[in-house]
Amino acid sequence: MPLKSFKIGILVSFFQTLTLFATAQNKALFIWEIQGEANESPYLNQVVNTQPSIVTAIGSDCFFIQSPAPFSDNNPLTSEGIKVQTGFRPDLTIGASVIVSGMIIEAETMTQIGPNALSIKVDTSKFELPEPILLDEQFPSAIPQEIPELEAIEGMRVSLTAKSTGPININDRIPLSARMQQTYREPGIRYPGINDLPVWDGNPEVFWIAPNALGGEADPFTCSQTVFTAEGVLHAEGDKYVVWPTTYTQTGQPIFQAVDAPGEKELTLGSLNAVLLREENFFLNTNLIKTARYIIEGMGAPKILALQEIGTANILTKLAQTLRSLDPSLDYQSIFR
């Protein structure tokens, strides 16, 4: 019996190896063929080989490739770039030519190659980096679509000058608009809506930037009206399209202002919305530290601080303790009403 089980194991393993090998021997595909015109790849869950492609960005566990400009299909509905998920930092350089084999998957609405059945071969072909797609006042448009406009350039090189429409969030993502103006959440149910109720378009002109996605630094005090100039690659994360920058700068004065140093017999007052400091928040401990740092470094640690929408008296006490741990001279006493 043990011998029989061992033979079956060999046969199954051999069959799987042959299946993957046979699938991967299909003709080499350009990235635009792999991406297709829909939300998902027509080669989903299949092992594919790419034509020689250019490395455009490198992350800690992935890299991005794009079809060389001479081999573009010139179809605005198909992306020419794609993410390769490795699980480790690849020993590659931007601008290198590679041939990649691997299984096509969809992760958080992002078409990717690997990490299953992954093979990377550096090629000797020489290509110029493709010109980045410009995100500007016209693209992406403010008109909602069943397949978002930015889906057609996911994984591709992009460039932008855009203004933040809100502060950095807990995942270090910042909302941007290349229209250089504030956006708002209008009334209605998000597009496409239901029945005859009012429809909100979802602000399709808004995209995001993740300054530290490829190893950069994210300013924890980035707020609305900050101007970003960047080049990078476009990543899909659920319903968001996020620029992972290879280079970027940010300029503009923050709209918040720290309190002035108090004079003799003066008190400084501050006010802060603390809606994220709630027991049900999975990231509560992280938010406590971020909030405490903001109070100290961003607000100048006012003597009296009014907090709105904080969850409980216990969380308020924890915030006071966190402030003391960062600066022992701060002896805040919590009063919960």
N, C-alpha and C positions, 0 to 999 in steps of 0.2 A: 504493500500500500504506500509506504513513504516514497518508494522508487517511482511509482506511477504518478504521484502528485508532482514529483520533481520534473518528470518529463512533460507534464501538462504545462507547468510553469514555463519551461523553456519554449514550448510551442507558442504560447500566448505572447511571450515577450518577443519572439522572432516575428510573429505575425504583425505586432504593433510596429516594430522597427521597419518592416517592409512597407507597411501602409504609409507611415510618415515619409519614408524615403521616396516612395512612388509619387506621393502628393507634391513633395517639394521639387520634383523633377519637371514640373510643368514649366512652360515658357516663362522667362523672366519678365516681370511686370514693371511698368512705370508706376510711380506712386499715384498718379491721377487715376489709373486703372483700379488700383487697390481701394482708393477712397470712394469712387463712384459719385453719383449725384444726389444720393439719399442721405438720411441721417446715419445709416449704418453701412458698413462696407459690403459689397456683394460677395466678398471672400471671407465673411465672418466664420470663425472656427476652422478655417483651412490654413494649411502651411503654404507659404508663398516664397518665391525668390524675387528680389528687386533687381532692376537694372542698376548700373552704377549711379549712385546718388551722392549728394554733397552733405557733409555734416555741417549743420547750421547752429547748433547749440548743444551744450553738454551739461548735464546735471549730476547729482550725487548718485543716482541710480537709473539714469536714462540718458538718451541723447536724441536729437532730432535730425532728420534728413529731408532733403528736398530734391526733386528732379532738376537737373541742369536746364537752364533757359532754352538751349537749342532743342530740347526734347519735350517742351511744353505742348499740351494739347490745345492751349489757348481757349479753353472752355471755362467761363467764369463760374460755372456751377460745380467744378471738381477741384478739390484741393490738391496741390502739388507737394505738400509736406506731410510728414507723419512722425509720431513719437515712437521710439524704440525703447521698450522697457527692459532693462537688464538686471536690476537688483543690485548692481554694484557700479562704481564710477568707471566708465570705460576709458581705456588708454587710447584716446583719440584726440585729434586736434580739429578745431573749426576750419573748414575748407577742404578737409581730406575727402577723398572719394572712397566709398565703401559699397559692398554688395551685402545685403542682409537677407537671411532666411529666417522664418519664424512663423508662429501661428498668429493670425489676426484675431484680436479681441476688441471688445468695447468696454471701457471702464469709465464710469462717470460721464457717459456720452462721448468719450474721446476714443477715436479709432487708434489702435496701437498694434505694434508688432512685438511679440514676445510677452513674457519671458520663456514661454514653452517652445521647445524645439528651436531655440535661438542659435544662429550662427552668424558671425560677423567677419567679413574678409575685406581687408584694406586693398583697394584697387589702385592701379597706376595711372588711371585717367586723370587728366588735369582740367578742371572746370573753374570758372569764376563763380563766386557766391551770387546767388540770384538777388536781384534788386528787391528790397522789401516792399510789401504792399502798404500804401499810405492810408492810415485811418484819419479821416478829416471830417469836414462839415457835411459832406455828401455821403460818406461811407464810414460806418453803417448808417443807414437812413433811419428816420423816426417812424417808419411804417412797419407794423408788425407783419410777419409772414409765417406760414405754417412751418417751413424750414428756415430758421434764422439766417440772415445774410452771412453772418460770420462763420457759419458752418462750412461754407465753401472755401475758407482759407485757414481752417484749423490746422495746426502744425506748421504753417508757413511763416516765413520771415515777415515782420511788420515794422513800421515806424510810426511815430506819432508825436504830436504836441497837443496835450490835452489838460484840462483842469479837473481837479478832484471835486466831486459833487457831494462828498461826505467824508467822515473820518476813517482811518484805518480800522478794520474790524478784528475780531479775535483771532482770525486765521491769517492776519497780516495781508489782507487783500484791500485794495482801495478803489472805489468806484470812480470812473473817469468819463468825461464827455469831451470830444474834440470840437464841440460847438462852443466851448469856452464859456458856458453859462450854467447856472444852477438848474437841476432838474427836480421835479416834484412827483409825488405819488398822487395822481389825480383820482377822483372817485370812480368806483366801478369794479367789476370782477375782472381779473386778469384775462387778457386775450387768450383764446377766442371767446371767452364768456359763456353764459348759459341763458337759454330762453330769450326773453325780451328785456333782461336787466342791463343796466349801463355797463359798458366795457372799458376797462383801463388798458391802454396799449402795451403796458409792461416796460415802457421806456427802452425800446430796442436800440436806441442810439447810445446807451450806456454800456461800457465794457469795463474791465477791471485790470489792475496791475498788481503783481506780487513781487515787490522789489527783491526779496530774498530767495525766490524760487530756485535760482541758479547760483546761489552762493553770495549774493549781494547782501546789503544790510537794509533793514526796514526801520524807518524812524517811527518809534511808537507814538509820537505826538503829531503825526501827519493828520491834518484836518481838511475841511472843505476849503476850496479856493487855492489849493496848491497846484502849481503848474509843473507838469512832467514832460520832459522830452526824452524819448527812449527809442531803442531798437531792440528787437527780441523775436520770440516766436509766440504764436497764439495757441493757448491751451484751453481745452473745454473742461469745465468742472460743473457737472450737473447742468443747471440752466444759465450758468455764467460763462462768459468767454474772457479768459484772463491772459494778459500779456506777461510772459516770463522774460524779463529783460536781460539781454547780454550786456548792454550799457544803458545808463540812464542818469539824468540829473533832475533835481526838483528845486523849484524856486518859489518865492512868495512868502509873505509874512503870515504867520498863523493868525486866525481870527480871535483866538483866546488871548488873554493878557494876564500875566501874573500880577498879584497885588504888590503895591509899593511897600518898601520897607517902612514899618510904622515909626512915627516919631514918639517923643516922650508923651505918655498918657494917652496914646492912641491904640486902637484895636483895628485889626484888619479883618474883613468879612469876605467870605466866599460862598458860592452856591454851585452845586453839581448834581446832575441827574445820575442816579446809581441803579437804574432799572435792571442792569445785568447782575447785581449782587443779590441773588435769590437762591434759596436752598435747592430748587430744581435744576439750577444751572450746573451742568456737568463740569464746566470749567471754572467753578466758583473760586477755588484757591488761586488759579492763575489770574482771574479777574481782580481778586483782592490785592495781589501784588502790583498789577498794572495800575489799578486805581490809586493805590498808595503812592506809587512813583509819580503818577500824574499830579496828585495833590502836592507833593513835595517839589518836583522838578518843573512842572508846568504851571502850577498855581502859586507857588511860593509859600506853601504851608500857611494859609491864613489862620489867625488865632481862633476865629469862630467860623465853622463851616456848616452850612445847611445842605442836607442831602435829601433829594426827593426820590420817591419810589423804591427805596431800599427795602429788602425783604422783611427782616425781623430784627428785633433788638439784639439777638445773639450775633447776627452778621455785623451789625454796627459795632458791637464790642470787638469782634474779630478784626474789623478794619482798623480800629484804634490800636489794637495789639500789633498789627502788621506795620502801621506807621511807626510805632515805637521800635520795632525790630530793625527798620531801615534807618531811623534817626532817633537814638535814645533821648534826645533833648525834647522831642515832641510828646507831651503828656496830655493827649486828647482824652476827655471824659465824654462818654456816650450818653446822650439823652434821647430816648425814643418816645415819640408821641404818635 
